[in-house]
Amino acid sequence: MQSMTGYGSGRAALGEGHVVLDLRTVNHRFLDVRVRLPSRIQTRTPTVERVIRARLERGRVDVTARFEGQTLPQPTLDLDRARSVYAELTGLRDALNPAEPVPLALLSSVPDLFVIHRNIDDKALDRSLEQAAEAACQAVMVMRNKEGDALATELGKRLSELETSVEALKVAVPEMLEGRRTRLRDRLNALLAGVEAELETSRLEQEIAVLADRSDVAEELVRLDSHRDQMLELIENSSAPVGKRIDFLLQEMAREANTIGSKVQDGTLTTHVIALKACIEQMREQAQNVL
């Protein structure tokens, strides 16, 4: 089982330096890839995204890149354009407010002031970006596997707690029903005491049967056992993505727990039902990160 949370970094040689890609992943319903490359190589975004989509499943992936050493041709300032822009700004200043200084920092916001006199080798750049993306994805998957193992352990503990609550309910529900039968008989006998009337045994048994049927949660407990077994199988033996299947099973568990809670109105059993619901909710929070 894998987590959707992870971090990985990959590097590849480029020119006399290296290109480095950093990947950070968090949970998401689908695969959401967001690539942010330096402005000089933004056109290579599809190259990086293609590698990531081929290697990763689900989760939001944030990708950033940086260069180490002499990798790409260094840009130089276009002096003629800079002088022209500054002259225009100075002229505008003279027309509007002659006393206002014109800082050189304004030029930093002007596009295309820096030019590259040597073309970038796109094929070499693509190869380096692909290699760095592959290495970063591999590192992410290693971390996802470790996180997934930790999640599997945690979910396994919660499933054991759920089993304990279910077994407690299996014991407590029949005791609760028997207690209700006894109280109903005692109440009817008390009402009929001193009255010339006889308690119809068949009628009493019919009422007791109706009461028992309304409080019967055997089917819900059986389904909880089934859902638990299926989920345990997924977290222990499945190598494929199981997050959506686990989420579905937990939704079904929550539905069964709510049904039990509505059928069982007893102080002792309510304690077990609350523990059951709390356990399921904890698992639902953990499962949000399962791939």
C-alpha positions as CSV (number, residue, x, y, z in Angstrom):
1,M,0.0,0.0,0.0
2,Q,1.2,3.5,-0.9
3,S,0.6,6.9,0.6
4,M,0.0,9.9,-1.6
5,T,2.4,12.0,0.5
6,G,6.0,12.1,-0.6
7,Y,9.0,14.1,-1.6
8,G,11.7,13.3,-4.1
9,S,14.6,15.1,-5.8
10,G,16.3,14.1,-9.0
11,R,19.3,15.6,-10.8
12,A,20.9,15.1,-14.2
13,A,23.9,16.5,-15.9
14,L,23.4,19.5,-18.2
15,G,26.3,21.4,-19.8
16,E,28.9,21.9,-17.2
17,G,26.4,21.7,-14.3
18,H,23.2,19.9,-13.4
19,V,19.4,20.4,-13.5
20,V,17.6,19.5,-10.3
21,L,13.9,18.7,-10.0
22,D,12.1,18.7,-6.7
23,L,8.7,16.9,-6.4
24,R,6.3,17.2,-3.5
25,T,3.1,15.2,-3.4
26,V,0.0,15.4,-1.2
27,N,-3.4,13.8,-1.3
28,H,-5.9,14.6,-4.1
29,R,-8.8,12.8,-5.7
30,F,-7.1,12.7,-9.0
31,L,-3.6,13.3,-10.5
32,D,-3.0,17.1,-10.4
33,V,0.5,18.0,-11.8
34,R,1.7,21.6,-11.4
35,V,5.1,22.3,-13.0
36,R,7.0,25.5,-12.3
37,L,10.1,25.9,-14.4
38,P,12.5,28.8,-14.7
39,S,11.3,31.3,-17.3
40,R,14.1,30.4,-19.8
41,I,12.9,26.8,-20.1
42,Q,9.1,27.2,-19.5
43,T,8.4,25.7,-22.9
44,R,9.8,22.4,-21.7
45,T,7.0,22.0,-19.1
46,P,5.2,19.3,-21.2
47,T,8.4,17.2,-21.2
48,V,8.5,17.1,-17.4
49,E,4.7,16.6,-17.0
50,R,4.7,13.7,-19.4
51,V,7.2,11.8,-17.3
52,I,5.4,12.4,-14.1
53,R,2.0,11.4,-15.4
54,A,3.5,8.2,-16.7
55,R,5.0,7.3,-13.3
56,L,2.7,8.6,-10.6
57,E,-1.0,7.9,-9.8
58,R,-3.3,10.2,-7.9
59,G,-2.3,13.1,-5.7
60,R,-1.3,16.7,-6.2
61,V,2.3,17.0,-7.5
62,D,4.2,20.2,-7.2
63,V,7.3,20.4,-9.3
64,T,10.1,23.0,-9.1
65,A,13.4,23.1,-11.0
66,R,16.7,24.7,-10.4
67,F,20.2,24.8,-12.0
68,E,23.5,24.0,-10.4
69,G,26.7,25.2,-12.1
70,Q,27.1,26.4,-15.7
71,T,24.1,24.7,-17.3
72,L,22.5,27.1,-19.8
73,P,23.8,30.0,-21.8
74,Q,24.0,33.1,-19.6
75,P,21.8,36.0,-20.6
76,T,23.3,39.4,-21.2
77,L,21.8,42.9,-21.0
78,D,20.6,44.5,-24.2
79,L,22.2,47.9,-23.5
80,D,20.5,49.7,-26.4
81,R,17.1,48.6,-25.4
82,A,17.8,49.5,-21.7
83,R,19.0,53.0,-22.7
84,S,15.9,53.5,-24.9
85,V,13.5,52.4,-22.2
86,Y,15.2,54.5,-19.5
87,A,15.1,57.5,-21.8
88,E,11.4,57.1,-22.4
89,L,10.8,56.8,-18.6
90,T,12.9,59.9,-18.0
91,G,11.0,61.8,-20.7
92,L,7.7,60.8,-19.0
93,R,9.1,61.9,-15.7
94,D,10.0,65.3,-17.1
95,A,6.5,65.8,-18.5
96,L,4.7,64.8,-15.4
97,N,6.9,65.5,-12.4
98,P,10.4,66.8,-13.1
99,A,11.4,66.6,-9.4
100,E,10.7,62.8,-9.2
101,P,13.8,60.5,-9.6
102,V,13.7,57.6,-12.0
103,P,15.3,54.6,-10.3
104,L,17.1,52.0,-12.3
105,A,15.1,49.3,-10.5
106,L,12.2,50.1,-12.8
107,L,14.1,48.4,-15.6
108,S,13.9,45.0,-13.8
109,S,10.2,44.9,-14.6
110,V,10.7,45.5,-18.4
111,P,10.5,42.2,-20.4
112,D,13.2,41.1,-22.9
113,L,16.0,43.3,-21.6
114,F,18.2,40.3,-21.3
115,V,19.0,38.2,-24.3
116,I,20.8,34.9,-24.9
117,H,23.2,34.9,-27.8
118,R,23.6,31.2,-28.0
119,N,20.7,28.8,-28.7
120,I,19.8,26.2,-26.0
121,D,20.2,22.6,-27.2
122,D,16.5,21.5,-26.7
123,K,17.2,17.8,-27.1
124,A,19.9,17.8,-24.5
125,L,17.7,19.9,-22.2
126,D,14.8,17.5,-22.7
127,R,17.0,14.5,-21.9
128,S,18.3,16.0,-18.8
129,L,14.8,17.1,-17.6
130,E,13.5,13.6,-18.3
131,Q,16.3,11.9,-16.4
132,A,15.8,14.3,-13.4
133,A,12.1,13.7,-13.5
134,E,12.5,9.9,-13.6
135,A,14.9,10.1,-10.6
136,A,12.6,12.4,-8.6
137,C,9.6,10.1,-9.3
138,Q,11.5,7.1,-8.1
139,A,12.5,8.9,-4.9
140,V,8.9,9.9,-4.4
141,M,7.7,6.3,-4.8
142,V,10.2,5.1,-2.3
143,M,9.0,7.6,0.3
144,R,5.3,6.8,-0.6
145,N,6.0,3.1,0.0
146,K,7.4,3.9,3.5
147,E,4.5,6.2,4.3
148,G,2.1,3.5,3.0
149,D,3.6,0.9,5.3
150,A,3.1,3.2,8.3
151,L,-0.5,3.9,7.2
152,A,-1.1,0.1,6.8
153,T,0.1,-0.5,10.3
154,E,-2.1,2.3,11.7
155,L,-5.1,1.1,9.9
156,G,-4.5,-2.5,11.0
157,K,-4.5,-1.3,14.7
158,R,-7.8,0.5,14.1
159,L,-9.3,-2.5,12.5
160,S,-8.4,-4.5,15.6
161,E,-10.2,-1.9,17.7
162,L,-13.2,-2.1,15.4
163,E,-13.3,-5.9,15.8
164,T,-13.2,-5.5,19.5
165,S,-16.2,-3.2,19.4
166,V,-18.1,-5.5,17.1
167,E,-17.5,-8.5,19.3
168,A,-18.6,-6.6,22.3
169,L,-21.9,-5.7,20.5
170,K,-22.4,-9.3,19.5
171,V,-22.4,-10.2,23.2
172,A,-24.2,-7.2,24.5
173,V,-27.1,-7.1,22.0
174,P,-28.7,-10.4,23.0
175,E,-28.3,-9.5,26.7
176,M,-30.0,-6.2,26.0
177,L,-32.9,-7.9,24.2
178,E,-33.3,-10.5,27.0
179,G,-33.4,-7.7,29.5
180,R,-36.1,-5.9,27.5
181,R,-38.2,-9.0,27.3
182,T,-37.9,-9.5,31.1
183,R,-38.8,-5.8,31.8
184,L,-41.8,-6.0,29.4
185,R,-43.1,-9.2,31.1
186,D,-42.6,-7.6,34.6
187,R,-44.3,-4.4,33.5
188,L,-47.4,-6.2,32.0
189,N,-47.6,-8.5,35.1
190,A,-47.5,-5.4,37.3
191,L,-50.3,-3.7,35.3
192,L,-52.5,-6.7,35.4
193,A,-52.0,-7.4,39.1
194,G,-55.3,-7.1,40.9
195,V,-57.2,-6.9,37.7
196,E,-59.4,-9.8,36.6
197,A,-57.6,-10.4,33.3
198,E,-55.1,-12.9,32.0
199,L,-52.0,-12.2,30.1
200,E,-52.2,-13.7,26.6
201,T,-48.9,-15.5,26.1
202,S,-49.2,-15.5,22.3
203,R,-49.8,-11.7,22.3
204,L,-46.9,-11.1,24.6
205,E,-44.6,-13.2,22.5
206,Q,-45.8,-11.3,19.4
207,E,-44.9,-7.9,21.0
208,I,-41.6,-9.3,22.2
209,A,-40.8,-10.5,18.6
210,V,-41.6,-7.0,17.2
211,L,-39.4,-5.4,19.8
212,A,-36.6,-7.8,19.0
213,D,-36.9,-7.2,15.3
214,R,-36.6,-3.5,15.7
215,S,-33.5,-3.9,17.8
216,D,-31.9,-6.7,15.7
217,V,-28.5,-5.6,14.4
218,A,-27.2,-9.0,13.5
219,E,-27.1,-8.2,9.7
220,E,-25.2,-4.9,10.3
221,L,-22.6,-6.7,12.5
222,V,-22.1,-9.4,9.8
223,R,-21.6,-6.7,7.2
224,L,-19.1,-4.9,9.4
225,D,-17.2,-8.1,9.8
226,S,-17.2,-8.5,6.0
227,H,-16.1,-5.0,5.3
228,R,-13.3,-5.3,7.9
229,D,-12.0,-8.6,6.3
230,Q,-12.0,-7.0,2.8
231,M,-10.2,-3.9,4.1
232,L,-7.6,-6.0,5.9
233,E,-7.0,-8.0,2.7
234,L,-6.4,-4.7,0.8
235,I,-3.9,-3.2,3.2
236,E,-2.0,-6.4,3.7
237,N,-1.8,-8.0,0.3
238,S,-2.6,-5.5,-2.5
239,S,0.2,-3.9,-4.4
240,A,-2.2,-1.8,-6.6
241,P,-3.7,1.5,-5.6
242,V,-6.5,0.8,-3.0
243,G,-7.4,4.2,-1.7
244,K,-10.7,4.5,-3.4
245,R,-11.8,1.0,-2.5
246,I,-10.8,1.6,1.2
247,D,-12.7,4.9,1.1
248,F,-15.8,3.0,-0.2
249,L,-15.5,0.3,2.5
250,L,-15.2,3.0,5.3
251,Q,-18.3,4.7,4.0
252,E,-20.2,1.4,4.2
253,M,-18.9,0.8,7.7
254,A,-20.0,4.3,8.8
255,R,-23.5,3.6,7.4
256,E,-23.7,0.3,9.3
257,A,-22.6,1.9,12.5
258,N,-25.2,4.7,12.1
259,T,-27.9,2.0,11.6
260,I,-26.8,0.2,14.7
261,G,-26.9,3.4,16.7
262,S,-30.4,4.1,15.6
263,K,-31.6,0.6,16.4
264,V,-29.9,0.3,19.7
265,Q,-31.1,2.7,22.4
266,D,-29.2,1.4,25.5
267,G,-26.6,3.1,27.7
268,T,-24.2,0.2,27.7
269,L,-24.5,-0.5,23.9
270,T,-24.2,3.2,23.1
271,T,-20.7,3.2,24.6
272,H,-19.7,0.5,22.1
273,V,-21.4,2.3,19.2
274,I,-19.6,5.5,20.0
275,A,-16.3,3.6,20.1
276,L,-17.2,2.0,16.8
277,K,-18.0,5.3,15.1
278,A,-14.8,7.0,16.5
279,C,-12.7,4.2,15.2
280,I,-14.2,4.4,11.7
281,E,-13.8,8.2,11.6
282,Q,-10.1,7.9,12.5
283,M,-9.6,5.4,9.7
284,R,-11.4,7.7,7.3
285,E,-9.0,10.5,8.1
286,Q,-6.0,8.2,7.6
287,A,-7.4,6.8,4.4
288,Q,-7.4,10.3,2.8
289,N,-3.7,9.8,2.2
290,V,-3.9,6.3,0.8
291,L,-3.1,6.0,-2.9
